[in-house]
Amino acid sequence: MAKILLVDDDTELTSLLSDILEMEGFEILEANNGEQGLSKVDDSIDLILLDVMMPKMNGTEMLRKLRESYSTPVLMLTAKGEEIDRVLGLELGADDYLPKPFSDRELLARMRAILRRTQIAGNDSRNNTPDCLTYQDIDIYPGRQEVFCKGMPIEMTGTELALLSYFIQHPGKIIAKNELSLEVLGKRLAQFDRAIDMHVSNLRKKLPERTDGKPRIKTLRGKGYLLVEEI
């Protein structure tokens, strides 16, 4: 049973969502602002549902502080039209975002997709995952949610790790953004959706440069991305 922290100042919404999620088998903790939310975060939390607009400490600031100590998956809940907040949230390490208003079905689908790629929900993903994925100077241990490059550990969110794993399993192949969105984020790529672009950008920032100076992940405009093979 996954443990969910719901952080939103709309008490009616949090009460409604708590009832729905508890019926689906989730354990729910509630907080009504960012400060309260941070005080309830520990290693037992499997996923945080985080509203952007809140008093005392907004969702963006909470996420910024959260990422100083935790890689806990975060699904941002944003109001329609808050494009800047969505992009900033992804830059700070949010795993995905969901614009309000949203349906219960869509919320559950996004939550389960995030939990699957962080190996919280379902044993089948664990059983089908190798102990270690290695490519060039990168080693990924999916079961431990750890990444090493040149022997040095790299802090990554579950989504970034899943994205890097997918690239490593398809080296030298041009991968369309829609394929990455479906396989990694568990959703079809919507118009103006920049989630995959931001996750790839975050990966590039975190991975050290190759010794030969070549980019690790190449952008092919209009086609997608490619993990550069060693020559």
LUMMIPA-412628 format. One record per residue (C-alpha): residue in three letters; x, y, z. Coordinates in pm, whole numbers, padded with zeros to 5 digits, always signed. Each point is the difference from the previous one (the first is absolute). Example, Ala and Ser with C-alpha at 12.3 -4.5 7.8 and 13.67 -1.06 7.14 Angstrom:
<recs>
ala+01230-00450+00780 ser+00137+00344-00066 
</recs>
This chain:
<recs>
met+00000+00000+00000 ala+00156+00327-00113 lys+00009+00294+00241 ile-00107+00330-00157 leu+00053+00353+00135 leu-00267+00238-00133 val+00098+00368+00033 asp-00270+00250-00098 asp-00162+00296+00176 asp-00344-00091-00142 thr-00132-00199+00296 glu-00312-00115-00185 leu+00211-00138-00283 thr+00247-00172+00231 ser-00285-00162+00192 leu-00162-00122-00322 leu+00327-00129-00147 ser+00091-00170+00326 asp-00328-00193-00002 ile+00047-00103-00364 leu+00364-00105+00043 glu-00067-00190+00321 met-00271-00195-00182 glu+00268-00092-00257 gly+00220-00140+00275 phe+00240+00290+00058 glu+00106+00127+00342 ile-00049+00379+00009 leu+00162+00281+00197 glu-00129+00357-00044 ala+00162+00342+00024 asn-00144+00341-00085 asn+00315+00198-00081 gly+00360-00057-00096 glu+00142+00043+00350 gln-00239-00257+00139 gly+00069-00227-00295 leu+00378+00007+00053 ser-00043-00083+00368 lys-00181-00322-00097 val+00254-00123-00256 asp+00213-00299+00090 asp+00132-00312-00172 ser-00334-00178+00038 ile-00174+00231-00250 asp-00032-00162-00344 leu-00155+00291-00192 ile-00087+00365+00064 leu-00299+00169-00165 leu+00097+00366+00014 asp-00211+00305-00079 val+00183+00304-00133 met-00198+00293+00143 met-00001-00014+00382 pro+00051+00244+00291 lys+00311+00014+00225 met+00207-00209-00242 asn-00116-00074-00353 gly+00049-00328-00179 thr+00298+00115-00203 glu+00191+00111+00309 met-00089-00321+00183 leu+00128-00204-00295 arg+00323+00200-00005 lys+00062-00071+00369 leu-00114-00362-00035 arg+00259-00073-00267 glu+00278+00109+00235 ser-00054-00319+00201 tyr-00248-00232-00173 ser-00056-00154-00344 thr-00361-00089+00087 pro-00218+00000-00317 val-00216+00311-00039 leu-00311+00053-00210 met-00070+00373-00027 leu-00364+00114-00004 thr-00021+00322-00200 ala-00277+00238-00102 lys-00084+00032-00368 gly+00237+00241-00174 glu+00283-00022+00257 glu+00257-00093-00266 ile+00286+00178+00177 asp-00070-00186+00325 arg-00009-00334-00183 val+00332+00059-00172 leu+00161+00124+00322 gly-00135-00300+00188 leu+00150-00239-00255 glu+00332+00186+00013 leu+00004-00041+00378 gly-00058-00373-00027 ala-00376-00060-00009 asp-00081-00333-00167 asp-00313+00118-00179 tyr-00280+00255+00022 leu-00377-00015-00026 pro-00206+00311-00083 lys-00314+00072+00201 pro-00280-00088-00036 phe+00080-00367-00052 ser-00196-00324+00012 asp+00049-00266+00267 arg+00096-00246-00274 glu+00270+00229-00140 leu+00146+00066+00346 leu+00016-00370+00084 ala+00157-00081-00338 arg+00274+00263+00050 met+00064-00113+00357 arg+00028-00366-00095 ala+00231+00080-00291 ile+00236+00185+00236 leu-00016-00274+00262 arg+00070-00269-00262 arg+00315+00170-00119 thr+00124+00044+00356 gln-00072-00369+00064 ile-00253+00058+00273 ala-00311-00140-00168 gly-00005-00359-00124 asn+00264-00269+00019 asp+00006-00073-00372 ser+00211+00306-00082 arg+00257-00108+00259 asn+00015-00357-00122 asn+00057+00104-00362 thr+00273+00252+00081 pro+00367-00102-00012 asp+00214+00058+00309 cys+00224+00241-00186 leu-00013+00189-00331 thr+00339+00107-00132 tyr+00084+00220-00296 gln+00339+00165-00057 asp+00087+00152+00340 ile-00356-00009+00140 asp-00132-00265+00240 ile-00366-00011+00106 tyr-00131-00217+00282 pro-00380+00016-00048 gly-00087-00200+00310 arg+00199+00238+00222 gln-00095+00308-00205 glu+00369+00092-00030 val+00203+00144-00289 phe+00378+00021-00029 cys+00205+00174-00267 lys+00376-00051-00005 gly-00047-00172+00335 met-00152+00307+00163 pro-00362-00005+00128 ile-00251+00232-00168 glu-00321+00107+00171 met-00299-00051-00230 thr-00374-00007+00031 gly-00178-00324-00087 thr-00116+00150-00329 glu+00350+00111-00099 leu+00132-00346+00084 ala-00274-00166-00205 leu+00069+00231-00294 leu+00374-00067+00010 ser-00068-00375+00023 tyr-00218+00018-00311 phe+00272+00184-00192 ile+00262-00254+00109 gln-00218-00287-00122 his-00027+00170-00343 pro+00346+00148-00074 gly+00046+00156-00340 lys-00373-00004-00071 ile-00199+00315-00073 ile-00281-00004+00256 ala-00301+00220-00067 lys-00128+00218+00282 asn-00338-00172-00014 glu+00167-00339+00052 leu+00192+00133+00300 ser-00317+00153+00145 leu-00191-00327-00036 glu+00277-00232+00119 val+00143+00215+00279 leu-00278+00234+00115 gly-00286-00234-00082 lys-00197+00259-00197 arg-00044+00115-00357 leu+00189+00312-00095 ala-00241+00292+00003 gln+00039+00318-00201 phe+00239+00245+00171 asp+00092-00266+00260 arg+00364+00065+00092 ala+00040-00264+00270 ile+00230-00227-00204 asp+00209+00295-00119 met+00052+00116+00358 his+00089-00347+00128 val+00256-00043-00280 ser+00141+00345+00083 asn+00033-00101+00366 leu+00178-00321-00100 arg+00250+00193-00209 lys+00078+00231+00291 lys+00054-00288+00242 leu+00213-00229-00218 pro+00373+00090-00025 glu+00144+00073-00343 arg+00138-00290-00200 thr+00376-00026-00019 asp-00012+00043-00379 gly-00202+00320+00028 lys-00299-00138-00192 pro-00351+00063+00138 arg-00156-00293+00181 ile-00353+00075-00122 lys-00049+00163-00337 thr-00309+00194-00106 leu-00126-00059-00354 arg-00241+00280-00074 gly-00340-00128-00103 lys+00101-00363+00062 gly+00087-00046+00366 tyr+00308-00094+00202 leu+00290-00240-00041 leu+00248-00145+00249 val+00335+00039-00174 glu+00183-00328-00048 glu+00369-00043+00071 ile+00213-00006-00315 
</recs>
